[in-house]
Amino acid sequence: MLDENNISYTINLSNFTFTLSNGSKIYCKGLHSPSRKEKLKAFADLNKYKLVIDWREECDQFQQKDLSDLEFAIRGYQNKITINTCNPESLKRYIVGYCNELLPFNEEIMRSKYEQINYIEKWNMKIIIHYSSWRLNYDYHKIKLMNN
């Protein structure tokens, strides 16, 4: 994405940072425990960063307790954005059900726009929920027009 937008940067693999041409730095820190035997430790230095992005890739594989442990480990930040991403076939998993309680999935919107996005405020937070699906037929409107 940085390359696509002609943003120059350097990568330091020893400390997992991206340094942008304006001097801004992106620090990457991971929380991965394949065995789940180790206790998740908190990041002690998050308050020195202007923004923390909590990106939970494959979040459908998390249980509610895992998410609570993450919230405990990622604290003391100035500002935080949480991004939960998962594959569409995981519709029965906890996080998808949780998001669907906040903003119910609407198939009519998905069929007409191929995505559903909305913004709500809850718990003094701004929450954006975005549903999209690669399974939808992008030629649906053409087929419908030809059959009418």
C-alpha positions, 0 to 999 in steps of 0.5 A: 500500500505504501508503494502504491501511494508512492510513499517512501519508507525504510524497513528495519527488520531487527526492531520491526519498524517502518520509517516513513520519509516524514520521520514517522515510524510504524512499530510492529509487535506481535502476540502469537502463542501457538501453544497458548501455554504462555501467559500473555504479557502486557506491553508496558510502553504503549503510552509513548505512541500516539496511536495503537492499531490492534489488528486481530487477523483471523479473529474468528479463531479467538474465543471471548477469553482470548479477546479479554486477555488481549484487552488486558495486554493492550492498555495504557494507550493514547488512542487505539483502533481495533480491526477484526478480520476473518474469512467469510465462511466463519459466520458462526464464530464468536466475533462475527456473532458479536459484530452482528449483535452490534450491527445486524448483517443485511443481505439486501444491502449486500446484494445491491452494494456487495458490502455493508458498512455502518458506523455506531457509537457505543461505550464512548467508542466509535465502531465501524462494522464492514461486511463484505463477501467474495461469494456474492455474484458480482454479475447478479444485477446484469443477470437480473436485468437480462431476465426481466 
